[in-house]
Amino acid sequence: MFRWLGKNIGTFFLALFLAIGVWVAAVNDSDPDEVLTYPAPIQIEIVGQGTDLLITNTYSKQIELTLRAPRSIWGQLTADDDSVHAILDLSGLSAGEYLLEPQIQISTQPVRIISVSPIEVEIHLEELATRTLPVQLNLTGAPSVGYQAGDLENSVQEATISGPKSLVESVAIVQASFDLSDTRENIDERLTLEILDVENQTVTGINLTPTTTQLIIPISQQGGYRDVAVKVTISGQVANLYRLTNISVFPPVVTTYSADAQLISELPGVVETEILDISGISEDISAHLNLILPENITLIGDQTVLVQASVEAILGSLTISEKHLEVINLDPALTATLSSFTVDVIVSGPLNILETLSPTDLRVIVDVDGLGTGTHQLTPKVEILNSAIQVESILPESVEVILSEVVLATPTAQP
């Protein structure tokens, strides 16, 4: 038997290899390999990052894979979103710059990786740093004349910043800013904290705790000063057919001063302007007017106020009856017959213009451009020379227009 095996061992292995080849060919025919790009980008997973390190650069967060696998395996890969992973292992790395190859893990086999894009990912690691800085207040401007600011209260005295070491070390101050200019009321505001470098530029990419502070500053009026409202005194009537729509004054409140505290306290809460004459005006006017103040009381700041008076024409309406209709763009070969050759037109606008409006100032047309023979319902259009006049309605709203061919008279033969 051993002699038989020795003589036929080559034939045996040849038969085995042929059988395996036939089996592989059969498998490939029924489930052929396909080289395809994985249908969805693979998100890169970061592992092993030290708790004292931060990634400070913008890096590729996903990759594309080209794989070779049997058709049946491709069906499993695409059906299971969790079958393919791309791992970037930062274990044991310290601060620095690295080019790392993603580790591809595929749970469904057999699969062969043909290509990975990108093949390497650039990572910058930087130490995590933390600092605590005092919160500074940047107050600009001053309260209105006659007012003073009291002792301020700031709810946050210190703030903690954390982030990449290079950024944290570049921070010079943490501050909150507020403008006191022209303030008359107590201040109670929540302010956003700012992170600034030595050049007073904002530093971004850093965590800040807390992010806001509450600022409280009492504002009080100094002795001898008093705020009073301004009342405009007018005389006369605007032009006929016009009405006064508004009187405005700037500033509406002024600050007065007197060395006599009792005199300033007895001052009424309102001071009047010089008289503004609006007699016969038909357009807006403005004027700088003085204020009428008691003796020994002075005005702080500008010595006049700006007063503006606004007027507008009184609106009304007018009906123009039996306005003749004009047919335009009529084909010379056609004739037009209208159900009504006149309409009533109701218009509106300023009364002073309506009073002078005449029927010749408007035109009512019926446009038959492009229309052929037959009966048509058309809407008249009104053309008005004065743009201040608006058309409210046309009665009737539509007219019937019958277009027919022009009948030429047959000449009579002479004997």
HELIX and SHEET records of a PDB file:
HELIX    1   1 PHE A    2  SER A   30  1                                  29    
HELIX    2   2 ARG A   71  ALA A   79  1                                   9    
HELIX    3   3 LYS A  165  SER A  170  1                                   6    
HELIX    4   4 ALA A  261  SER A  265  1                                   5    
HELIX    5   5 LEU A  351  LEU A  354  1                                   4    
HELIX    6   6 PRO A  359  ASP A  361  5                                   3    
SHEET    1   A 5 ASP A  33  THR A  37  0                                        
SHEET    2   A 5 GLN A  62  PRO A  70 -1                                        
SHEET    3   A 5 ILE A  42  VAL A  47 -1                                        
SHEET    4   A 5 VAL A  84  ASP A  89  1                                        
SHEET    5   A 5 GLN A 103  ILE A 106 -1                                        
SHEET    1   B 3 ASP A  33  THR A  37  0                                        
SHEET    2   B 3 GLN A  62  PRO A  70 -1                                        
SHEET    3   B 3 ARG A 112  SER A 117 -1                                        
SHEET    1   C 3 LEU A  53  ILE A  55  0                                        
SHEET    2   C 3 VAL A 121  THR A 140 -1                                        
SHEET    3   C 3 GLY A  96  LEU A 100 -1                                        
SHEET    1   D 4 LEU A  53  ILE A  55  0                                        
SHEET    2   D 4 VAL A 121  THR A 140 -1                                        
SHEET    3   D 4 GLU A 158  PRO A 164 -1                                        
SHEET    4   D 4 ASN A 207  THR A 209 -1                                        
SHEET    1   E 4 LEU A  53  ILE A  55  0                                        
SHEET    2   E 4 VAL A 121  THR A 140 -1                                        
SHEET    3   E 4 VAL A 171  ASP A 179  1                                        
SHEET    4   E 4 GLU A 194  ASP A 197 -1                                        
SHEET    1   F 2 TYR A 147  ALA A 149  0                                        
SHEET    2   F 2 ILE A 219  GLN A 221 -1                                        
SHEET    1   G 3 GLU A 153  ASN A 154  0                                        
SHEET    2   G 3 THR A 212  ILE A 217 -1                                        
SHEET    3   G 3 ILE A 187  THR A 192 -1                                        
SHEET    1   H 4 VAL A 270  ASP A 277  0                                        
SHEET    2   H 4 TYR A 225  SER A 235  1                                        
SHEET    3   H 4 VAL A 253  TYR A 257 -1                                        
SHEET    4   H 4 THR A 298  LEU A 299 -1                                        
SHEET    1   I 3 TYR A 242  PHE A 250  0                                        
SHEET    2   I 3 THR A 304  ALA A 313 -1                                        
SHEET    3   I 3 ILE A 285  ASN A 290 -1                                        
SHEET    1   J 5 LYS A 381  ILE A 384  0                                        
SHEET    2   J 5 LEU A 362  ASP A 367 -1                                        
SHEET    3   J 5 LEU A 315  ILE A 328  1                                        
SHEET    4   J 5 THR A 342  PRO A 350 -1                                        
SHEET    5   J 5 GLN A 390  LEU A 395 -1                                        
SHEET    1   K 3 LEU A 334  LEU A 338  0                                        
SHEET    2   K 3 VAL A 399  GLU A 405 -1                                        
SHEET    3   K 3 GLY A 374  LEU A 378 -1                                        
END                                                                             
